[in-house]
Amino acid sequence: MSTPLVEMRDMSIAFGGIKAVDHVTVDLHPGEVVGLLGHNGAGKSTLIKMLSGAYQPDGGEIFVNGEKAIINNPRDARTYNIETIYQTLALADNLDAASNLFLGRELVTPTGLVDDARMEAECRKIMGRLNPNFQKFSAPVSALSGGQRQSVAIARAVYFNARILIMDEPTAALGPHETQMVAELIQQLKAEGIGIFLIDHDVHQVMALCDRASVMKNGQLVGTVNTADVTDDDLLSMIILGKMPGSS
C-alpha cells in the first residue's frame, strides 16, 4: 500500500476520567473517503477533533505523509493542509461567496485596498472546477441553498490547499438533489487526490459516499471495513452490537 495521507495511531483522550477515545487507530489514503460511524457519544467527533487541533490527545501519534505531525491547535493543523468543514459551515451570511472564500485572508491591490475583482475571479475559477452549476456570485450566502453553501465552504478549504478534509455530516440537512450535489463535489475532490474523513451516522450515506468505514462504539474502534465488502445491515450491526461482520 502507498503511504497513508494521514495515520492516527493509538489515539486516546479522557474527559473527567471517562475515556472518550480509547486506543483508536485509523488511516486515510489520497483520493479516499473514510466514513466514521457510530452513535452520538461513540467518540467519532472527538477522534477527529484531535486531528483538527481542537483537542490535545492524552496518548497516540499522528502521521501525515508518513512523518510525525505535531498538532497543538487548528493553526498547526492547517500547516499540514488539514481543513475541517463543520455542519455549521462557519460562513458569514451577509457576504457573498468570494468574500467568504477569502474571509480573513483577503486579496489586496498594490495600494492596499481589498481587491474585490480579483477575489471574484478566483472564486469563479475554483467554483468552475468544483461546482460548475454555481452562478450566484453576487448574492449573500444567506440566499444560497444548503448544497450551494456547502460548496462555498468546500471551495474555501480547497483553495487554501487542503489535502486532508474533515466533513461533519455534510448532507444532514439537505434534500435529495442537494445531497447529490455534495456527492458530486466529493467525487471531484477524490479525483484531485484529496483524502476525506466523513463523520456521519447515516449508514446509507456512508455506503454511497465512502470507500471504507471505521465504526466506533463507546470510545473504541469496532473495526474498519471496505464498503464494497459489506451491507448496510453489516454496518448497522457494527454500530449497535459493536462486532465485526461474521464474528460470533
Buried (B, 14 or more C-beta within 10 A) or exposed (E): EEEBBBBBBEBBBBEEEEBBBBBBBBBBBBBBBBBBBBEEEBBBBBBBBBBBBBBEBBEBBBBBBEEEBEBEEBEBBBEBBBBBBBEEBEBEEEBBBBBBBBEEEBBEEEEEEEBBEBBBEBBBEBBEEBBEEBEBEEEBBEEBBBBBBBBBBBBBBBBEEBBBBBBBBBBEEBEEEBBBBBBBBBEBBBEEEBBBBBBBBBBEBBBBBBBBBBBBBBBBBBBBBEBEEBEEEBBEBBBEEBBBBEEE
